[in-house]
Amino acid sequence: MDKRTKTEFILTENIYEILITLSIPIIINSLIQTLYNLVDGIWVSKISSVHFAATAFVWPVNFLFISIGIGLSIAGTSLLSQLIGAGDLKGAKEYSAQLIAITLLSSIGLTVLGYIISPTVIRLMGATGDLANLGNTYLRITLLDIPFMFLFFNINSMMHAQGDTITPMLLSGASAIINVILDPIFIFSFNWGIAGAAWATLVSRAVLAIVGVMMLFGEKNKVRPNFKGFKFDKGIIKEIVTIGLPSSVGQSGASLGFIVLNGFIGSYGTATIAAYAMVNRITSLVMQPAMGMGAALTAIVGQNMGADQMDRVHESFHKALKLTITIGVVGCLLLIIFDTPIINFFMQAKDDPTVIELALTYLFYISLSMPLMGIFSVFQGLFQGTGNTKYSMAMEIGRLWFVRLPMILLFKHFSNWGPSGIWFSMSFSNLVVCLYGYWIYRGKGWQRSVLRTREEKVPAM
């Protein structure tokens, strides 16, 4: 479909059909992205549980840096989808150029900063010995792929805003195949160990970004950026920052929260870290459909809001909610029924039986909140689609800093639950944040667009 057909599809057709059509490629794309870390984890776990724990231990630090790129991507999807829905292609092209320029500058700066402070951050997190050394090696190499990852975020936001969720999926698929091929070669054949896993990911993402950029400037991209006579536009940058900053702050706040959370988990031993990491990777796979539905909702809400069709915005939210709750319930049942074979499949190294036992307990607790995590994703998609990312930021930060971490601290010092206190707190925090999201939805603030009025923009093409 061309841009016009996709836009008409989003603005006029059956909501369930739109949600499923747009979300399936996003789900596949997200599964592929998850495979990057999952494949690394499976190969690294064959070395030892400490190697596997190291990859998980430094993940929040890496995510803290890439959260800036995620925020810019969310801003891009929200703004571009509203411009496309309003028929302003010329304005969309101007925004695309500004978005890429900001992305490149921020990604290079973050890569340099992260590489320098990596050892200090890991030490402050409490890691010592092999965990610290392996974690620093893995983190420093993965930080080098931030510019490539940020560029792909740009590609995602531009394509998703147009209703094209297939192209990013195909690019990710090709990149994942490269990663799967390179992992065993770099880790074992070259004897690079944990560094080999990181280098395999870096190479595959570099290829992904290079091919993606070529497509970004191709004729098929209706909002391809034009850098001829480029100058930074303060007005556009302000809008990008207005939407992107809360998203980045929310993601960063969540990342910092997970760093603190890792510190609590680490206090119970390496086995607990490994169990936590393993179950999170399993549940991330199960949650991909609900997360894909939330991501698709961002573009659907954005385009319909740009076309001033708020009735379809509400309808899209309600139907996405029904689909994600159904997915969450099914996922919950499957994880509880097949818990042992699932854990045994993903934990290849059997050098520490305690890891398996802890993972089974955590899997039970977190499985119960699968429907809630789906609801959380839908609220995020709604608020991001309208550009009111301050609400999604509040949900991201509040879930961790105001509910989960205080509860974990209380359980640690005033109960004998042990790691189970962490698992319960994580599930309960998902319930609280969903209740907060519903309270925001009942108000009217999220329905106000942050996009400048049409009179302030160039005439529609």
C-alpha positions as CSV (number, residue, x, y, z in Angstrom):
1,M,0.0,0.0,0.0
2,D,1.2,3.6,-0.7
3,K,1.0,6.3,2.0
4,R,-2.4,7.5,1.0
5,T,-3.9,4.1,1.1
6,K,-2.4,3.3,4.5
7,T,-3.6,6.6,5.8
8,E,-7.1,6.0,4.6
9,F,-7.0,2.5,6.0
10,I,-6.1,3.9,9.5
11,L,-8.6,6.6,9.4
12,T,-11.6,4.7,8.0
13,E,-11.4,0.9,8.4
14,N,-12.4,-1.5,11.1
15,I,-10.4,-0.8,14.3
16,Y,-9.7,-4.5,15.1
17,E,-8.5,-5.0,11.6
18,I,-6.2,-2.0,11.8
19,L,-4.8,-3.0,15.2
20,I,-4.0,-6.5,14.1
21,T,-2.6,-5.5,10.7
22,L,-0.3,-2.9,12.1
23,S,0.7,-4.8,15.3
24,I,1.6,-8.2,13.8
25,P,4.8,-6.8,12.0
26,I,5.6,-4.8,15.2
27,I,5.3,-7.9,17.3
28,I,7.5,-9.9,15.0
29,N,10.0,-6.9,15.0
30,S,10.0,-6.8,18.8
31,L,10.5,-10.5,19.0
32,I,13.4,-10.2,16.7
33,Q,14.9,-7.4,18.8
34,T,14.4,-9.5,21.9
35,L,16.3,-12.3,20.2
36,Y,19.4,-10.2,20.1
37,N,19.7,-10.4,23.9
38,L,18.1,-13.8,24.1
39,V,20.4,-15.5,21.7
40,D,23.4,-13.8,23.4
41,G,22.1,-15.0,26.7
42,I,21.6,-18.6,25.6
43,W,25.1,-18.8,24.1
44,V,26.7,-17.1,27.1
45,S,24.8,-19.3,29.6
46,K,26.7,-22.2,28.1
47,I,29.9,-20.7,29.5
48,S,28.6,-20.2,33.1
49,S,25.8,-18.6,35.1
50,V,28.1,-15.8,36.1
51,H,28.7,-14.9,32.4
52,F,24.9,-14.9,31.9
53,A,24.3,-12.9,35.0
54,A,26.8,-10.2,33.8
55,T,24.8,-9.6,30.6
56,A,21.7,-9.1,32.6
57,F,23.4,-7.0,35.3
58,V,24.5,-4.3,33.0
59,W,21.3,-4.2,30.8
60,P,19.7,-1.3,32.8
61,V,22.8,0.8,32.3
62,N,22.7,0.3,28.6
63,F,19.0,0.9,28.5
64,L,19.6,4.2,30.5
65,F,21.6,5.5,27.5
66,I,19.3,4.2,24.7
67,S,16.3,5.7,26.5
68,I,17.1,9.0,24.9
69,G,16.7,7.4,21.5
70,I,13.5,5.7,22.5
71,G,12.1,9.1,23.6
72,L,13.1,10.7,20.2
73,S,11.5,7.7,18.4
74,I,8.2,8.1,20.3
75,A,8.2,11.9,19.6
76,G,8.8,11.1,15.9
77,T,6.0,8.6,15.7
78,S,3.5,10.9,17.5
79,L,4.3,14.1,15.6
80,L,4.7,12.5,12.2
81,S,1.5,10.5,12.5
82,Q,-0.5,13.5,13.4
83,L,1.0,15.5,10.5
84,I,0.3,12.7,8.1
85,G,-3.3,12.3,9.4
86,A,-3.7,16.0,8.8
87,G,-2.3,15.7,5.3
88,D,0.8,17.8,5.8
89,L,3.5,15.8,4.0
90,K,5.8,18.8,3.6
91,G,5.7,19.5,7.3
92,A,6.4,15.8,8.0
93,K,9.6,15.9,5.8
94,E,10.8,19.0,7.7
95,Y,10.3,17.2,11.1
96,S,12.1,14.1,9.8
97,A,15.2,16.0,9.0
98,Q,15.3,17.7,12.4
99,L,14.7,14.4,14.1
100,I,17.6,12.7,12.4
101,A,20.0,15.6,13.1
102,I,19.1,15.6,16.8
103,T,19.4,11.8,17.0
104,L,22.9,11.6,15.5
105,L,24.3,14.3,17.7
106,S,22.9,12.8,20.9
107,S,23.9,9.2,20.0
108,I,27.5,10.1,19.5
109,G,27.7,12.1,22.7
110,L,26.1,9.3,24.7
111,T,28.4,6.6,23.2
112,V,31.5,8.5,24.3
113,L,30.1,9.3,27.8
114,G,29.0,5.7,28.4
115,Y,32.3,4.2,27.3
116,I,34.2,6.5,29.7
117,I,32.1,6.0,32.8
118,S,31.2,2.3,32.4
119,P,33.7,0.9,35.0
120,T,32.7,3.5,37.6
121,V,29.0,2.8,37.1
122,I,29.4,-0.9,37.4
123,R,31.5,-0.5,40.6
124,L,28.8,1.8,42.1
125,M,26.2,-0.8,41.4
126,G,28.1,-3.1,43.7
127,A,29.6,-5.6,41.3
128,T,32.9,-7.1,42.1
129,G,35.2,-9.8,40.7
130,D,34.2,-11.7,37.6
131,L,30.7,-10.1,37.6
132,A,32.3,-6.6,37.4
133,N,35.0,-7.5,34.8
134,L,32.6,-9.4,32.5
135,G,29.9,-6.8,32.9
136,N,32.3,-4.0,31.9
137,T,33.5,-5.8,28.9
138,Y,30.0,-6.5,27.6
139,L,28.7,-3.1,28.4
140,R,31.5,-1.1,26.7
141,I,31.1,-3.0,23.4
142,T,27.3,-2.8,23.4
143,L,27.5,1.0,24.0
144,L,29.3,1.4,20.7
145,D,26.2,0.4,18.8
146,I,24.1,3.3,20.1
147,P,24.4,5.4,17.0
148,F,23.3,2.5,14.8
149,M,20.4,1.7,17.2
150,F,19.3,5.3,17.3
151,L,19.2,5.5,13.5
152,F,17.1,2.4,13.4
153,F,14.7,4.0,16.0
154,N,14.4,6.9,13.5
155,I,13.5,4.4,10.7
156,N,11.0,2.8,12.9
157,S,9.2,6.0,13.9
158,M,9.0,7.3,10.3
159,M,7.7,4.1,8.9
160,H,5.3,3.4,11.7
161,A,3.9,6.9,11.5
162,Q,3.0,6.1,7.8
163,G,1.4,2.8,8.8
164,D,4.3,0.8,7.4
165,T,5.2,-1.7,10.0
166,I,6.5,-4.4,7.6
167,T,9.7,-2.7,6.4
168,P,11.2,-2.4,9.9
169,M,10.3,-6.0,10.6
170,L,12.1,-7.2,7.5
171,L,15.2,-5.2,8.3
172,S,15.3,-6.6,11.9
173,G,14.8,-10.1,10.6
174,A,17.8,-9.9,8.3
175,S,19.9,-8.3,11.2
176,A,18.8,-11.1,13.6
177,I,20.0,-13.8,11.2
178,I,23.4,-12.2,11.0
179,N,23.5,-12.0,14.8
180,V,22.5,-15.7,15.2
181,I,25.3,-16.7,12.7
182,L,28.0,-14.6,14.3
183,D,27.3,-15.4,17.9
184,P,28.8,-18.9,18.1
185,I,31.6,-17.9,15.8
186,F,32.7,-14.9,17.8
187,I,32.0,-16.5,21.2
188,F,33.5,-20.0,20.7
189,S,35.4,-20.2,17.4
190,F,37.3,-17.0,18.0
191,N,37.3,-17.7,21.7
192,W,36.1,-14.1,22.5
193,G,33.7,-15.3,25.2
194,I,31.2,-12.6,26.4
195,A,32.9,-10.0,24.2
196,G,32.0,-12.1,21.2
197,A,28.3,-11.9,22.0
198,A,28.5,-8.1,22.2
199,W,30.5,-7.8,18.9
200,A,28.1,-10.0,17.1
201,T,25.2,-7.7,18.1
202,L,27.2,-4.6,17.2
203,V,28.0,-5.9,13.7
204,S,24.4,-7.0,13.0
205,R,23.0,-3.7,14.1
206,A,25.5,-1.7,12.0
207,V,24.3,-3.6,8.9
208,L,20.7,-3.0,9.9
209,A,21.3,0.8,10.3
210,I,23.2,1.1,7.0
211,V,20.5,-0.6,4.9
212,G,17.8,1.2,6.8
213,V,19.3,4.6,6.1
214,M,19.5,3.8,2.4
215,M,15.8,3.0,2.4
216,L,15.0,6.1,4.5
217,F,16.2,8.3,1.7
218,G,14.6,6.2,-1.0
219,E,11.7,7.3,-3.2
220,K,9.2,5.0,-1.4
221,N,9.6,7.0,1.9
222,K,6.9,9.7,1.6
223,V,8.4,11.7,4.5
224,R,12.1,11.3,3.5
225,P,14.2,14.0,5.1
226,N,15.8,16.8,3.0
227,F,19.1,18.2,4.3
228,K,19.6,20.6,1.5
229,G,20.2,24.0,3.1
230,F,19.5,22.4,6.5
231,K,19.2,24.6,9.6
232,F,18.0,23.7,13.0
233,D,14.4,24.9,13.5
234,K,13.8,26.0,17.1
235,G,10.1,25.6,16.9
236,I,10.3,22.0,15.6
237,I,13.0,21.1,18.1
238,K,10.9,22.5,20.9
239,E,8.0,20.2,19.9
240,I,10.3,17.2,19.6
241,V,11.7,17.9,23.0
242,T,8.3,18.6,24.5
243,I,7.2,15.1,23.5
244,G,10.5,13.2,23.5
245,L,11.9,14.5,26.8
246,P,9.2,13.1,29.1
247,S,9.4,9.8,27.3
248,S,13.2,9.8,27.7
249,V,12.9,10.9,31.3
250,G,10.4,8.1,31.9
251,Q,12.6,5.5,30.3
252,S,15.7,6.9,32.0
253,G,13.9,6.9,35.4
254,A,12.8,3.4,34.8
255,S,16.4,2.4,33.9
256,L,17.8,4.0,37.0
257,G,15.1,2.2,39.0
258,F,16.1,-1.1,37.5
259,I,19.7,-0.3,38.4
260,V,18.7,0.1,42.0
261,L,16.5,-2.9,41.7
262,N,19.5,-4.9,40.4
263,G,21.4,-3.8,43.5
264,F,18.6,-5.2,45.7
265,I,18.5,-8.4,43.7
266,G,22.3,-8.7,43.8
267,S,22.3,-8.5,47.5
268,Y,20.6,-12.0,47.5
269,G,23.5,-13.5,45.4
270,T,24.4,-14.2,41.8
271,A,21.9,-17.0,41.5
272,T,19.0,-14.6,42.2
273,I,20.3,-12.2,39.5
274,A,20.5,-15.1,37.0
275,A,17.0,-16.3,37.8
276,Y,15.7,-12.7,37.5
277,A,17.4,-12.3,34.1
278,M,16.2,-15.6,32.8
279,V,12.5,-15.1,33.7
280,N,12.5,-11.5,32.4
281,R,13.7,-12.7,29.0
282,I,11.0,-15.3,28.9
283,T,8.2,-12.9,29.9
284,S,9.5,-10.4,27.4
285,L,8.8,-12.9,24.7
286,V,5.3,-13.6,26.0
287,M,4.5,-9.9,26.3
288,Q,5.5,-8.9,22.7
289,P,2.0,-9.2,21.3
290,A,0.6,-6.7,24.0
291,M,3.6,-4.4,23.6
292,G,3.1,-4.5,19.8
293,M,-0.5,-3.6,20.2
294,G,0.5,-0.6,22.3
295,A,3.0,0.5,19.7
296,A,0.5,0.2,16.9
297,L,-2.0,2.2,18.9
298,T,0.5,5.1,19.0
299,A,0.3,5.5,15.2
300,I,-3.4,4.9,15.0
301,V,-4.2,7.4,17.7
302,G,-1.8,10.0,16.2
303,Q,-3.3,9.8,12.7
304,N,-6.9,9.9,13.9
305,M,-6.1,12.7,16.3
306,G,-4.5,14.7,13.4
307,A,-7.7,14.1,11.4
308,D,-9.8,15.3,14.4
309,Q,-11.5,11.9,14.8
310,M,-11.5,11.6,18.6
311,D,-14.3,9.0,18.5
312,R,-12.0,6.6,16.7
313,V,-9.2,7.4,19.2
314,H,-11.5,6.2,22.0
315,E,-12.7,3.2,20.1
316,S,-9.1,2.2,19.3
317,F,-8.1,2.4,22.9
318,H,-11.0,0.2,24.1
319,K,-10.5,-2.5,21.5
320,A,-6.7,-2.6,22.0
321,L,-7.5,-3.0,25.7
322,K,-9.7,-6.0,25.1
323,L,-7.1,-7.7,22.9
324,T,-4.2,-7.2,25.3
325,I,-6.1,-8.5,28.3
326,T,-7.0,-11.6,26.4
327,I,-3.4,-12.1,25.3
328,G,-2.2,-11.6,28.9
329,V,-4.6,-14.1,30.4
330,V,-3.5,-16.8,27.8
331,G,0.1,-16.0,28.4
332,C,-0.4,-16.3,32.2
333,L,-1.9,-19.7,31.9
334,L,0.7,-21.0,29.6
335,L,3.6,-19.9,31.8
336,I,2.1,-21.4,34.9
337,I,1.2,-24.7,33.3
338,F,4.5,-25.2,31.5
339,D,6.8,-23.4,33.9
340,T,9.4,-26.2,34.5
341,P,10.1,-27.2,30.8
342,I,10.2,-23.5,29.9
343,I,12.8,-22.6,32.5
344,N,14.9,-25.7,31.7
345,F,15.0,-24.8,28.0
346,F,16.2,-21.3,28.5
347,M,18.7,-22.1,31.3
348,Q,21.3,-24.3,29.5
349,A,23.9,-24.3,32.2
350,K,22.9,-26.5,35.2
351,D,25.8,-25.6,37.4
352,D,23.6,-24.0,40.0
353,P,20.2,-25.7,40.8
354,T,19.3,-22.7,43.0
355,V,18.9,-20.6,39.9
356,I,16.2,-23.0,38.6
357,E,14.3,-23.0,41.9
358,L,14.3,-19.2,42.2
359,A,13.3,-18.8,38.5
360,L,10.3,-21.0,39.0
361,T,9.1,-18.9,42.0
362,Y,9.6,-15.6,40.2
363,L,7.9,-16.9,37.0
364,F,4.8,-17.7,39.0
365,Y,4.5,-14.3,40.6
366,I,5.2,-12.3,37.4
367,S,2.8,-14.5,35.3
368,L,-0.1,-13.4,37.4
369,S,0.5,-9.8,36.3
370,M,0.7,-10.6,32.5
371,P,-2.8,-9.0,31.8
372,L,-1.8,-5.9,33.8
373,M,1.4,-5.5,31.8
374,G,-0.7,-5.5,28.6
375,I,-3.0,-2.8,30.0
376,F,0.1,-0.8,30.9
377,S,1.3,-1.0,27.3
378,V,-2.1,0.2,25.9
379,F,-2.1,3.2,28.2
380,Q,1.4,4.0,27.1
381,G,0.4,3.8,23.4
382,L,-2.6,6.1,24.0
383,F,-0.8,8.8,25.8
384,Q,2.2,8.7,23.4
385,G,-0.1,8.8,20.4
386,T,-1.7,12.0,21.5
387,G,1.8,13.5,22.4
388,N,1.0,13.7,26.1
389,T,4.0,11.7,27.1
390,K,4.1,13.3,30.6
391,Y,1.5,10.8,31.6
392,S,3.4,7.8,30.2
393,M,6.5,9.2,32.0
394,A,4.6,9.3,35.3
395,M,3.5,5.7,34.8
396,E,7.1,4.6,34.0
397,I,8.7,6.4,37.0
398,G,5.9,5.9,39.4
399,R,5.7,2.1,39.0
400,L,9.3,1.7,40.0
401,W,10.2,4.6,42.3
402,F,6.9,5.1,44.2
403,V,5.6,1.6,44.4
404,R,8.0,-1.2,43.6
405,L,11.3,-0.1,45.2
406,P,9.7,1.1,48.5
407,M,7.9,-2.2,48.8
408,I,11.0,-4.2,48.1
409,L,12.9,-2.1,50.7
410,L,10.1,-2.8,53.3
411,F,10.1,-6.6,52.5
412,K,13.9,-6.8,52.7
413,H,14.1,-5.2,56.2
414,F,10.8,-6.1,57.8
415,S,9.9,-9.6,56.6
416,N,11.5,-13.0,56.0
417,W,10.2,-13.4,52.4
418,G,13.7,-13.2,50.9
419,P,13.6,-12.9,47.0
420,S,9.9,-13.6,47.0
421,G,9.4,-10.1,48.4
422,I,10.9,-8.7,45.2
423,W,8.8,-10.9,43.0
424,F,5.6,-9.9,44.8
425,S,6.4,-6.2,44.7
426,M,7.0,-6.3,41.0
427,S,3.6,-7.8,40.3
428,F,1.7,-5.5,42.7
429,S,3.3,-2.4,41.2
430,N,1.8,-3.3,37.8
431,L,-1.6,-3.3,39.4
432,V,-1.1,0.1,41.0
433,V,0.2,1.8,37.8
434,C,-2.7,0.5,35.8
435,L,-5.2,2.0,38.3
436,Y,-3.3,5.3,37.9
437,G,-3.5,5.1,34.1
438,Y,-7.3,4.6,34.3
439,W,-7.6,7.6,36.5
440,I,-5.7,9.8,34.0
441,Y,-7.9,8.3,31.2
442,R,-11.0,9.4,33.0
443,G,-9.8,13.0,32.8
444,K,-9.5,15.2,29.7
445,G,-5.9,16.3,29.8
446,W,-4.6,13.5,27.6
447,Q,-6.9,14.6,24.8
448,R,-5.1,17.9,24.2
449,S,-2.6,17.8,21.3
450,V,0.8,19.3,21.8
451,L,1.3,19.9,18.1
452,R,1.2,23.5,16.9
453,T,-2.1,24.6,15.4
454,R,-2.5,24.1,11.6
455,E,-2.4,27.8,11.1
456,E,1.2,27.9,12.3
457,K,2.3,25.3,9.8
458,V,2.9,25.3,6.1
459,P,-0.3,24.6,4.0
460,A,-1.1,21.0,3.5
461,M,0.0,19.5,0.2
